[in-house]
Amino acid sequence: MSDRRGRHSAGLLLFRRTGDGAVGVEVLLGHMGGPFWARRDAGAWTVPKGEYEPDEPAWEAARREFREELGVEPPEGEAVPLGEIRQKNGKIVTVWAVEGDLDPAAIAPGTFLMEWPPRSGRTQEFPELDRVAWLGLDRAREVIVTAQAAFLDRLAEHSL
């Protein structure tokens, strides 16, 4: 599954314990920014992550992308490897879970430029993630990018 010819992303799934077992676990997810995702909920939430080049170690990319996407330093702590998945668009995503806490109001998201409206010739800037939130695992499964739900399942197995 580690085909280096395709696009690869790496990310950190921050989690915190609010009770016992997997039921007492919340994860920090980001809602994708930009006009395409503005009115969507299901499938519009993601692990903070981003693409990296083959010569960059995935772990370093995951920490860099956390910083770039949220504008805060990634937490220190044990990194639990959650493996990789292949999304519908073919991108391979590798994620680690790290226990920690973060105030969603403290984020300062990175931005990207895109032509908007389409074919207008005008370029606008949008946040990579327009908001982040702590979600219980059940709610997170309802809104996360479909393939990334496997990371929630793997985290739940680890958290029991």
C-alpha positions in Angstrom: 0.0 0.0 0.0 3.0 2.3 0.2 3.1 3.3 -3.5 5.4 6.3 -3.5 4.3 7.4 -7.0 0.9 8.6 -5.7 0.1 11.6 -3.5 0.8 11.1 0.2 -0.4 13.0 3.2 0.5 12.7 6.9 -1.3 14.0 9.9 -1.8 14.0 13.7 -5.1 13.0 15.3 -5.2 14.7 18.7 -7.3 12.9 21.2 -8.3 13.4 24.9 -10.0 11.2 27.4 -13.2 12.4 29.0 -14.2 9.1 30.5 -13.6 5.4 30.4 -12.9 3.3 27.3 -13.5 4.4 23.7 -16.8 6.1 24.7 -14.8 8.5 26.8 -12.6 9.6 23.9 -12.9 12.8 21.9 -10.8 13.7 18.8 -9.9 17.1 17.3 -11.1 17.3 13.7 -11.0 20.2 11.3 -13.7 21.3 8.9 -12.2 21.8 5.5 -12.1 25.4 4.4 -13.1 26.9 1.1 -16.4 27.4 -0.8 -16.9 23.8 -1.8 -17.1 22.7 1.9 -18.8 25.7 3.4 -22.3 24.2 3.6 -21.3 20.6 4.0 -21.0 18.6 7.3 -20.9 14.9 6.5 -17.6 14.1 4.8 -16.2 17.6 5.3 -14.2 17.0 8.5 -10.7 15.7 8.5 -7.6 14.9 10.5 -5.3 17.9 10.3 -2.9 16.7 7.6 -1.2 17.6 4.4 0.9 16.4 1.5 4.6 15.7 1.7 7.4 14.8 -0.7 9.0 11.3 -0.8 12.2 12.6 0.7 10.4 14.0 3.9 9.8 11.5 6.7 6.0 11.1 7.2 6.3 11.7 11.0 8.0 15.1 10.4 5.5 16.0 7.7 2.6 15.2 10.1 4.1 17.5 12.7 4.8 20.3 10.2 1.3 20.0 8.7 -0.3 20.2 12.2 1.6 23.5 12.7 0.7 24.8 9.3 -3.0 23.9 9.4 -3.7 24.9 13.0 -1.1 27.6 13.6 0.0 26.0 16.9 2.7 23.6 17.9 1.8 19.9 17.9 1.7 18.4 21.3 4.5 16.4 22.7 3.7 12.9 23.9 3.6 9.3 22.8 2.7 9.0 19.1 0.4 6.0 18.5 0.7 4.9 14.8 -2.7 4.4 13.3 -1.3 3.3 10.0 -2.4 4.4 6.5 -5.5 4.4 4.4 -6.2 5.1 0.7 -8.9 7.8 0.2 -11.3 7.7 -2.7 -9.2 10.2 -4.6 -6.2 7.8 -4.4 -4.2 9.8 -1.9 -2.5 7.7 0.8 -2.9 9.1 4.3 -0.7 8.1 7.2 -1.8 9.2 10.7 -0.5 9.1 14.3 -2.7 9.7 17.4 -1.3 11.9 20.2 -3.0 12.5 23.4 -3.3 16.2 24.3 -5.6 19.1 24.7 -6.1 22.2 22.6 -8.5 25.1 22.8 -10.2 25.3 19.4 -10.4 29.1 19.8 -6.5 29.1 19.8 -6.1 28.0 16.2 -4.8 30.3 13.5 -5.3 28.3 10.4 -3.1 28.3 7.3 -4.6 29.5 4.1 -4.6 28.6 0.4 -5.4 30.5 -2.8 -7.8 29.4 -5.4 -9.7 30.9 -8.3 -13.2 31.8 -7.1 -15.7 32.0 -8.5 -14.7 29.3 -11.0 -13.4 30.7 -14.4 -13.7 34.3 -13.0 -10.0 35.0 -13.2 -10.2 36.2 -9.6 -8.1 34.6 -6.9 -9.3 34.4 -3.3 -7.7 33.2 -0.1 -9.4 30.7 2.1 -8.5 29.0 5.4 -7.2 25.4 5.1 -9.6 24.5 8.0 -12.4 27.0 8.7 -13.0 25.6 12.2 -11.9 22.8 14.5 -13.9 21.0 17.2 -13.7 18.2 19.7 -16.0 15.4 18.8 -16.9 12.1 20.4 -16.0 9.1 18.3 -19.6 8.4 17.2 -20.2 12.0 16.0 -16.7 12.1 14.4 -17.6 8.9 12.4 -20.7 10.8 11.0 -18.8 13.7 9.6 -15.2 12.6 8.9 -14.0 11.9 5.3 -15.3 8.3 4.8 -11.9 6.5 4.5 -10.5 8.3 7.5 -13.1 6.6 9.8 -10.6 3.7 9.9 -8.3 5.9 12.0 -11.1 6.4 14.6 -11.7 2.7 14.8 -8.0 2.1 15.3 -7.8 4.7 18.0 -10.8 3.2 19.7 -9.1 -0.2 19.8 -6.0 1.4 21.3 -8.0 3.4 23.9 -9.9 0.5 25.4 
